[in-house]
Amino acid sequence: MRIWFVTIGEPVPLGPNFMDRLHRTGMMAAAFAEAGHDVIWWTSGFDHFKKRHLTRQRKEVRIGANLRIRIVPAPGYRTNVSASRLYDHALVRRRFTQWARRSDPPQVIVSSLPTVGLCSASVSLGRTWGIPVIVDLRDMWPDIFTELAPAWSRTAFRFALQPLFHSCRNVCKNATALMGITESFLNWGLRRAGRERRELDLVVPFVYPERQFSSDDLSGAERFWNALDIRGMGGQKVVTFLGTLGRQFHLDAVIRCARRMTAKDPHLRFALCGAGDNLSLFKDMSGDNPAIVFPGWIDSVKIRVLLQRTSLGLDPMLNRFDFLATINNKAVEYLASGVPILSTPEDGALAELIRKTGIGESTTEGDDSALESSLNRMLGDPAALETMKANAKRVYEDRFNPVVVYKTLITHVESMIK
């Protein structure tokens, strides 16, 4: 089977020193290639996370026998919410379409939403070539844009975005199948499509791979964390956050809570990992507290070692409709290492999973006092924490192990082609 994945904004495995973890499309593409299928992953030449260019030229790179990565040149952007990002996405769509039309067609396309533009281009190509197109719903674009606008301007903002809303509806309506990261995401797409669920529609959750590392890589990561005094032993307790340091999470509440708790407990450490628009702001809020560490963007081996030393993982999401519908990457990342989760808000898909499976707690969003109470309760009960750790590992193996999840997905897509 010849299959295309069309996704930008993920780490791309280029070069011998690639140590970042693969995200959703990277793992799906690798799984299909390992199953013997001919895979092309179309992506952007701009690294969304590190805000730098992978290349400024059109380029195709072969990764193994069955996987090729086609890199579409992109101008890039400095901030995630900006006109320059919209321009970048529009230019990538046009260049992707031009290159794709000169290529041999695949038998199926899997296109990620976001972006709406690339999904629209993929659906158009699918109709031209008479092949199925699966739209992978992983972010509720453009609905979330209205949430980012000031309350007084949302009506006008939504009116201005009507072309994008119209395009999203057409994408969902004309896709052969919709694939959601949760049932709630799939239902959101079905509402946009104006139809009921069909046999070809499916839910494929975020997963996390158990990657193997060399002893040298692991030793280097251990020295890195030791130098930051993140040890997770000798009575030290480590609370970890992995993600974007931006407006998507209530890290201000986390930092206020962390300053009070570390002042009382010299053995407590907070590792707030990642990059983002608010990194400088959060560092200033921490007051140069040595127990609150900002290591920046860390690669997969450093994540592995850190999570082995972590007592509790934070997932402080906003009380927003798209976050209520998701079980995000970081939650699955914690579960893969058997790390209990403390999340916000108290409702939504992740909170429901936590309640049903005993893998942690959920509390009120943006409330540092509520967060502190939950942290004290969880960290102060070692026996309960050990039970949560065992539950976390079990839930990962049952629901989020890529070997299980992607085997089902590959069978589903193969049957679609037949």
N, C-alpha and C positions, 0 to 999 in steps of 0.2 A: 504494500500500500504506500502511495506517495501522499504525504501529509505536510501541510504548511501550518506553522504557528506564527501568528502576527501579534507581537507584544513588544512595547517599549517600556522603559522605566524599571528594568530588572538588571541585576548584576550579570554580566556576560563573561563566560569562561574563556578568556583569551590569555594566551601566554603561559609559560611554565610556572610562574609565580602566583597564579590566581589562587587566592585563599578565602575569598568571600563565599558565603553559602549561596547555593542556587535558590531562586525563588520558584514560584508556581510553574511558569512556562518552562524555565530551565530544567526543572525536574521532569515535567511531562515530556518535553522533547527528548531528554535522555532516556526515559522509560520506553518510549515508542521506538527509538533507535536501537536500544538493547533487545527489543522484541523482534528486530529484523526489518523494521519499516524504514523507508527512505524519507528522512525528515529534513525540512528546511525551516529554520527559525529566522523570521524577519524582525529586525530590531533597529534601534536608533544608534547613531554614532556618538550620542551625548549621554554621559553617565548621570542619571537623574539624582542619585544619592550624593556623589562626590562633586557634582557640578564641574565636570571636566570632560573633555572630548576623548573618546576612545580612538577615533580617527576622524579626519575631515574629508576622507575620500570614500567613494563607494567601494565596498570590499566584501569578498566572500571568503570565509575561513572554514576549512574542513576540520571537524572535531570527531575523530574516529571514522569508522567505515561508513556509517549510515546517517551521520548528522553534519549538516552544513549550517553556518550562521551567515546570513546576509545582512550587512550593516549599511543602513541608509544614512547618508550625510545629513546632519542637523545643525542649525545655528547655535542652539543651546539657550540657556536662560539662567539668571542669577537667583531668582526667588520662585517658589512654587506657585504663588498666586500673583500672576503678572500678565500683562499683554504680550510680553516677549515669549512666554510659555505657549500661549495660544498661537502665536505666529510660528513658533518652532513646530508645533503639532500639525499645523496646516501645511507647512512645507514638507514635513516628513510624509504626510499622506500623499501629496502630489508626486513626490519622488518615488515612493513605494509603488503607486499605481503605474507610473511610467515604466519602471523596471519590471514589475510583475506582468504587464501586458506583453512584454518581449520574452517571457519565460515559458517553458513547458508547463502546462497546467497540472496541478496536483489532482488527487481524487477526493480530497476533503480539506477544508480550511477551518482552523480553530483560531478565532480572533478575540482578543481581550477587550472588554469594556471596563475602564478606559483604554484607548480613546474612542470617542464616538466617531471621529473621522476615519480612523483605520478600520473600524467595524463596518462603517458604511461602504468604504472602498472594497472590503472583503466580500460583503454581501452582493455588491454590484458585479464583482468578478465571478462569484459563484453562479449568479443568474446568467451571465454571459456564457460561461463554460458548461452550465448544466450540472454543477457539482454541489454537494451539501456543504453548508457553512454552519458551524457551531459558534455561537457567541457566548463567551465565558464572562459571566457577570460577577465582577469582583469589587467594583466601586459604583455607587449610585450617581453617576454623572448623567445629566447636568443638575439633578435635583439638589445635590449638596452645595452647589455654588450659591444658591439663595440663602443657605444657612450662614455663609461666610460674609454676606452683606449686612450692613447695619439694618436693624429692624424697620426703621422708617423708610428705607429704600427698597425693601424686598419686592414689593409689587412692581415697581418700575424695573427692577433688576430682572425679575422673571419675564416681564414683557420683552425686554431687550434680548433675552436668551431664547425667545420662542423658536427661532430657526434651529437651535441646538436641540431643544425639546422635540421638535418635529422630526429631526433627523434620528434621534434616539428611538422614538416610537416606530419609525420606519425600519430601523435596524432590527428591533425586537420582533416586529410583525413579519418581516421577510426572511429572517434567519430560518434555516431548516430546523434547528434545535437550539434551546436555551440551556445553559449549564450554570448553575448557581453555586456559590461557596457554602450556602446554607439554604434551607427550605424558604426562609424569608426572602433571601435574595432572588431565588427562582420565582417566587410569587410576585415580587416587584417587577421582574421582567415580563411575566405573563400579563400583569395589569397593563404594562406599556404596550404589549402586543395586542391586547383586547381579545384574548382567547383563553381557553382552558388548557390545562396541562395535557401533553400528548406523550405517547410511549417513548419518543426519541429524546424528550427533555429529561434532564438528570441533575442530581446534586453531587458535586465532587468537592469535599472539604479541603482546606489547606492541610498540607502534610509537612513532615520534617524528616529529612534523611539522617540515618545514623552513619556518618562518614568516618572513615578510618584515617588516622594521621600517623606520621612517622614519630619515632621517639624524640628525634631532634626538634621537630615542630612543637611537640607537647612540652618539651623541656623549655623551649624558648617562651612559650605562652605562660608557663609556670613562673619563670623569672620575671616576666612582664607584670603579673599580678602580685607577686611577692614584693616587687619594688614599689607598688602602690599600697602595700599593706592590706591587700584583699586576700586573706588566707583561708578563712572558713574553718579554722581549727584552733585548738587551745582555748576554747570557750568563745571564740569570735563568731558572730552571726552576721551573715551578709544578706542584704535585701537588694535585689537586682531589678533594673528596668532595661529592656532592650527595645530600641525603636527610634523614631524621629523626634528630635527635640524641637517641636514646633507647637502649633495651636491645636493639634489633634488630641492632646492628652493633658490632664490636670496635673502637670508636674510642679506647678507653683504650690499646690497643696501638699504634694509629696515633700518638697524642699522645706516648707515651713514645719511639717511634721518631723522631718529628719533632723533639723536643727535642735528641736526640743529633745528628741529621744537620744541623740548622740551626746548631748550635754549631760544626760543622766546616766548613760551606759557607755563606758569607754570601750566595751568590746563589740559595739554595734557599728557596722559599716553599710553605706549605701553606694552602690555602683550604678550610676545613671549613664548608660552607654548609647552612643549614637551621635549624629550630627543634625543640624537643622537651623532654621531662621532664629530660634530663641536660645541658642546655646550660650551666647554671651550674657543674656539676661538671666538665665538660670544660674550661671556661675556667679554672677553678682549677688543673686539672692542667697546663695549658699554661704556668702561671707568668708570665702577661703577656708571653710571648715575642712580639715584634713580627713575627716571621717565620711565626707560626701565627695565621691570621686567622679570626675568626668573624663573617662579615657578616650572619648571621641568614637569615631567609627571603628569597630573592631572586626577582624576577620573570623572565619568559622572555627579555627582552632582555639583562638582566644575565647570565643563564646563557649566552646565545649568545656574548657578548663574552668571558666568562671562559673558555669552552671553546676559543675561538680562541687564547687565551694559555696553554692548559694543555698540559703535556708528558705527563701520565699521570693517569688517573682511577682512584680507589679504590672498591672494592666489597667491604668487609670483613665479609661475612656470617658469622653464627654457623653452627656445624656442627649444623644442625637439619633435621629431615626435610622441612619445607616449603620451607626455603631451598635445600636440595639439589635440589629439584624445579623451581626457578624460574630464569628469565632475566628479571631484574627491570627496572623502568623505568629506573633509573639506568644500567644496562649499555647499554641501547639508546640512551639519551641521549648517552652517550659515543661510541658507534659512529657516530651521525648526524653528529657533528662530526669524525670521524676521530681520536678520542682512544684510544690503547691503554689496556687495562684491567689492573689488578693486583687480583686477587680472592682471597678466602678463602671456603670451605676448598679443599682440593686435589681434592675430589670433587664430583660433582653436575652438573646440566645446564649451568650457566655454565662450570664448569671444563672440561667436555668440549668445549663450543663453542670455548673459547679454545685448547685443544690442537689441535683439528682445523683451525682456520682461521688460526692465527698472529696473533691480535689482542692478545696480551699474555701474562701469566703468572698462575698461581694458586699460593698458598703456604699454609702451616699457619695455621689460625685462632688468633687471640689471642696469637701469638708475635711480639713486636716485633723480636726478633733476625732471625727468618726474613723478616719484612717488610722490614727494613732491608737485608738481603742482596739481596733481589729488587729493591728500589728502586735500590740502588747499581749492580747489574748492568744494569738496563734504562736508567737515566738515563746510565750511563757508556758506552753503545754507541749513539751517534747514528745510525749506519747501520741497525742493527737496529730502532731506534725508528721510523725513517722507513718501513721495510718494514711494521712493525706498523700504522702510521697508514694506509698505503695499503690494507692488508688490512681494517682496521676499516671504512673507507668502503665498500669493495666488499661486505663482509658485510651492512652496513646496507642498501645498495641491493638486494641479492638477497633478503634475508629479512625486513627490518623497515621497509621503506618503506611508509607508510600507503596510498599510491596503489595499490600492488600488493596489499597484504594486504586492504584494505577492498573493493576491487573483487571479489575472490574471495568475501568474506563476503556482500556484497550479493546476488551471484548465487545463493549458497547459500540465503539466506533467501527470496528471490523464488521459487526453485524449491520450497521448502517450502510456501509459500502456495498455489502452483498445484497 
